[in-house]
Amino acid sequence: MTNNEIKTVKSSLLGEEYQHIKHKSGLDIYVYPKNFSTTYAVFGTHYGSIDNCFKLEGDDEYTTVPGGIAHFLEHKMFTNEDGSDSFERFSELGADANAYTSYDKTIFLFSCTSNFRECLSELLSFVTHPYFTKESVAKEQGIIGEEIGMYDDMPNNRSYYGMLEGLYCEHDIKNNICGTVQSISRITPELLYRCHEVFYNLSNMALVVCGNTTADEVISVADEQLSYKAPVKIIKKRTDEPSFVASSRKERKMQLAKPIFDIGIKDTCVPAEPIMRERREIAMSIVLDLIFSQTGELFSELYESGMISSLLHCSYTVSEGFGFCAVTGEADDPDKVYERIKEYIIEKRKEGFSEEDFERCRKVFYASFVRGLDSAEDIAEDLIEHIFDGYDYFGYADIINEISLREVMEIFRSSFSEDCFTLSAVFPFDDKKEE
């Protein structure tokens, strides 16, 4: 590719637009000009904690890497060959920088009110120029080992991963994104370079910028920092995951004042086609709001009876190959709450929801999406999520507007079967002897 290809993407419904640039380096760039005081940029790769067995098209054998390597690689990217630290460089430029790894993506980001061009140049430079040594890897193993220990001491974290361990028998999503002390001890500079070569190929990445900038300015920086490299086709190996859960209940005891719980509901009907996953995500999010809303009958029953002592937090997570609902809360008797929630869901699968309640939840969901258009951070984060998931960003709003109660009920009734539930609970120690 010798020239940059630029396309404007518009939404007549929202009155919004952005530019999609197929950069001559092979990188997809998305520029969303908005008159905000802050400009926000995210540079990500479609590579996360579950991508531990892979090969390139044409390779004979798969490469298997230790758990936690995607997160480890994210940490190591900020250290440069000249000894400088890109975090410090962003700070000197007056910008806030960060990075994170999820199940299926790694994101590097910054926000700034000035020096945008210099910040973007730094972002594109350090992410595409890795530098690892045995000494720096050994040092990072100690740092991340302490991070893993810290998370292991957090009841909320242990409850959440207990839920995933209960839901999944084989899928790597059940494993901690950070890995374990044992798994990261097997990481070497050679493995890090291999993962960077494969997954940080620009054809597997995307750059999204939102705020007070232009496509021309972003392209100018990309022209300076990025060079063309032949695109790759990555083949990721997945283990077969059964439809049933690994365990219907997980329990542990830790130092905390009141029991906490995570209820997981495994989605065994995740579509392969992105557009169908998009519709399913919207429908499932509306279902969760209909069931667990603070204004709903279930929450009122649980709270007024004293069965729960705080709000219920619920979410639906989906990507290619996996999906699950999570409901988190605090209760003296998590098992009692768990059983009542299962009973209520079974009841509603039979009875259905009223058109009035559905319309209320649908409109709230739509309003939440539109509110996100007032934030550079929300736009950039949401847009790159949609890109990697294969969703149409503006089409998301169209689907929310057109989705019907009938479609939502069909998806609801095809999910939430009794053998797809698990409870993970963390209880306080009974006495000091148990600590």
SVG drawing of the C-alpha trace seen along z (x, -y; Angstrom):
<svg xmlns="http://www.w3.org/2000/svg" viewBox="-47 -23 67 54">
<polyline fill="none" stroke="black" stroke-width="0.4" points="0.0,0.0 1.5,-3.3 -1.2,-5.7 -3.5,-6.3 -7.2,-5.4 -9.7,-7.7 -13.4,-7.1 -15.9,-9.2 -18.3,-7.2 -21.6,-9.0 -24.7,-8.4 -27.8,-10.3 -29.5,-9.0 -26.9,-10.5 -25.6,-13.4 -22.0,-12.2 -19.1,-11.2 -15.5,-10.0 -12.8,-9.2 -11.5,-5.7 -8.0,-5.7 -6.4,-2.6 -2.8,-3.8 -0.1,-2.9 1.7,-1.0 -1.3,1.4 -2.7,-0.1 -6.4,-1.0 -6.7,-4.5 -10.0,-6.1 -10.1,-9.8 -13.2,-11.2 -12.9,-15.1 -14.8,-16.6 -14.4,-20.0 -13.4,-18.7 -10.7,-20.2 -9.1,-16.7 -7.9,-14.6 -7.8,-10.8 -5.9,-8.2 -5.9,-4.4 -3.6,-2.1 -4.5,1.5 -3.9,5.0 -6.4,7.8 -4.4,9.9 -5.3,10.9 -4.9,13.3 -6.7,16.2 -4.4,16.2 -1.8,18.6 -1.6,21.1 -1.2,19.8 0.5,19.9 0.8,17.9 -0.8,19.1 1.9,21.3 3.4,22.5 3.5,26.2 3.2,26.1 1.5,24.0 3.4,22.0 2.3,22.4 3.2,19.7 2.9,19.3 -0.3,17.9 -0.1,14.2 2.4,13.4 0.1,10.8 -0.2,8.8 3.6,9.2 4.3,7.9 2.0,4.9 4.0,4.0 7.4,4.4 6.5,2.2 7.1,-1.1 10.8,-0.4 12.9,-1.7 16.3,-0.5 17.9,-3.9 16.9,-3.3 14.1,-5.9 10.6,-5.2 7.6,-6.2 5.4,-6.7 7.9,-9.4 8.0,-10.9 4.2,-11.3 4.3,-12.9 6.9,-15.4 4.5,-16.2 1.7,-16.8 -0.3,-13.8 -1.9,-10.9 -0.9,-7.5 -2.0,-4.0 -2.4,-0.5 -4.4,2.6 -4.9,6.2 -8.2,8.0 -9.2,11.5 -8.9,10.6 -7.2,7.3 -4.3,5.1 -4.7,1.3 -2.2,-1.5 -3.6,-5.0 -3.1,-8.6 -5.1,-11.7 -3.8,-15.3 -4.9,-18.9 -1.7,-20.0 1.3,-18.5 -0.9,-16.1 1.4,-15.5 4.4,-14.7 2.2,-12.4 0.9,-10.5 4.4,-10.2 5.6,-8.7 2.7,-6.2 3.3,-4.9 7.0,-4.7 7.3,-2.7 4.5,-0.3 6.1,0.7 9.7,0.9 10.1,3.6 13.2,4.1 13.7,6.9 16.7,8.4 17.1,11.3 17.7,8.9 14.7,6.7 12.4,9.7 13.7,11.2 13.0,7.8 9.5,7.7 8.8,11.2 9.3,10.1 7.1,7.0 4.2,8.9 4.6,11.7 3.9,9.2 1.0,7.8 -0.5,11.4 -0.1,11.8 -1.8,8.5 -4.8,9.5 -4.9,12.9 -5.4,11.2 -8.4,9.2 -11.8,11.0 -13.6,9.4 -10.9,10.7 -10.9,14.2 -14.7,14.3 -14.8,13.2 -12.2,15.7 -13.9,18.4 -17.0,17.7 -15.0,18.1 -13.4,21.3 -16.9,22.6 -18.3,21.6 -15.5,22.9 -14.1,26.4 -11.4,25.8 -11.4,22.3 -8.5,20.1 -10.9,17.3 -11.0,19.1 -7.4,18.2 -6.2,15.0 -5.2,12.4 -1.9,11.8 -1.1,15.5 0.4,17.2 3.8,16.8 4.7,20.2 3.6,19.4 5.3,16.0 8.5,17.6 8.7,19.4 8.6,16.1 11.7,15.3 12.8,12.4 12.6,14.7 8.9,15.5 8.1,11.9 9.7,11.0 7.8,13.8 4.4,12.6 5.2,9.0 6.2,10.1 2.9,12.0 0.3,9.9 1.7,6.4 1.8,6.6 -0.1,3.4 -2.6,5.5 -3.8,6.9 -3.9,3.4 -6.0,0.2 -5.5,-3.4 -8.4,-5.5 -8.1,-9.2 -11.0,-11.4 -10.9,-15.1 -9.5,-18.3 -7.4,-17.0 -7.8,-16.3 -7.2,-13.3 -4.4,-15.1 -2.5,-15.7 -2.9,-12.0 -1.8,-10.8 1.2,-13.1 2.5,-11.5 1.7,-8.0 3.7,-8.7 6.7,-9.6 6.5,-6.7 5.1,-3.7 6.6,-1.6 4.9,1.0 5.2,4.6 3.4,7.5 0.1,8.3 -0.2,11.7 -3.0,14.1 -3.0,15.4 -4.6,18.8 -5.5,19.2 -6.1,22.6 -9.0,23.1 -10.0,26.0 -13.5,27.4 -15.7,26.1 -18.7,28.1 -22.1,26.4 -22.3,27.3 -20.5,25.6 -17.4,27.0 -18.9,26.5 -22.2,25.1 -20.6,23.7 -17.2,22.4 -16.5,21.2 -13.5,19.8 -12.9,18.0 -10.9,14.8 -10.5,11.8 -13.6,9.6 -16.6,8.3 -19.5,9.7 -19.9,12.5 -19.7,11.5 -20.8,13.4 -20.5,13.6 -23.2,15.5 -22.2,16.6 -24.5,17.6 -22.7,19.3 -23.9,18.3 -23.7,21.4 -25.2,19.9 -22.7,17.2 -23.0,16.6 -19.9,16.7 -21.1,13.8 -20.2,10.4 -23.5,8.8 -25.4,11.5 -23.2,11.2 -23.8,7.5 -27.6,8.0 -27.2,10.6 -25.1,8.3 -27.7,5.6 -30.6,8.0 -28.7,9.7 -27.9,6.3 -31.5,5.3 -32.5,8.6 -30.1,8.0 -31.5,4.6 -35.1,5.9 -34.2,8.6 -31.8,6.8 -32.6,3.1 -32.7,1.2 -36.3,0.2 -37.3,3.8 -39.4,6.2 -36.5,8.7 -34.2,6.1 -37.0,4.7 -37.8,8.1 -34.2,9.0 -33.3,5.7 -36.5,5.1 -36.3,8.6 -32.7,8.1 -31.4,10.8 -28.9,8.4 -27.3,5.3 -26.1,3.5 -26.8,2.9 -26.5,5.8 -24.0,5.2 -24.6,7.1 -22.9,7.3 -22.8,9.4 -19.4,10.1 -19.1,11.6 -16.5,12.2 -15.9,14.7 -16.1,18.1 -17.4,17.2 -20.0,15.2 -21.3,15.0 -23.4,12.9 -22.1,11.9 -24.1,10.7 -22.2,9.4 -23.4,8.5 -23.1,8.8 -25.3,11.0 -25.3,12.8 -26.5,15.9 -25.3,16.0 -26.8,19.4 -30.3,18.2 -29.9,15.2 -28.5,17.5 -31.5,19.8 -34.0,17.0 -32.3,15.4 -32.5,18.7 -36.1,19.2 -37.0,15.7 -35.2,16.1 -37.1,19.4 -40.3,17.6 -39.6,14.7 -38.6,17.0 -42.1,18.4 -44.0,15.2 -42.0,12.8 -41.7,9.0 -44.2,6.3 -43.9,4.1 -43.8,1.0 -40.8,2.3 -39.0,3.4 -39.4,0.0 -38.1,-1.7 -35.0,0.4 -34.4,0.1 -34.6,-3.7 -32.3,-3.8 -29.8,-1.7 -30.0,-4.0 -29.6,-7.1 -26.5,-5.6 -24.9,-5.1 -25.7,-8.6 -24.3,-10.1 -21.0,-8.4 -20.7,-10.7 -20.0,-13.6 -16.8,-12.1 -13.6,-11.6 -12.6,-8.7 -15.9,-6.9 -15.9,-7.4 -12.3,-6.1 -12.7,-3.2 -16.1,-2.1 -15.0,-2.5 -11.9,-0.3 -14.0,2.3 -16.4,2.3 -13.6,2.5 -12.0,5.6 -15.4,7.3 -16.3,6.7 -19.2,4.4 -20.5,1.4 -20.1,-1.5 -22.9,-3.7 -25.0,-0.6 -25.0,0.3 -27.4,-2.7 -29.6,-1.6 -30.0,1.9 -30.9,0.5 -33.6,-1.6 -35.0,1.3 -34.7,4.3 -38.1,5.7 -39.4,7.3 -40.0,10.5 -36.3,10.7 -35.2,10.1 -37.5,12.8 -36.3,15.3 -32.7,14.8 -33.7,14.8 -35.6,18.1 -32.7,19.8 -30.3,18.9 -30.2,19.1 -30.9,22.8 -30.5,24.2 -27.2,26.1 -25.5,22.9 -25.4,21.3 -22.6,21.2 -22.1,19.4 -18.8,18.2 -18.9,17.0 -16.3,15.6 -17.1,15.9 -15.4,14.3 -13.2,16.5 -15.2,18.0 -12.6,17.2 -8.9,16.3 -7.9,19.9 -9.0,20.2 -6.8,17.3"/>
</svg>
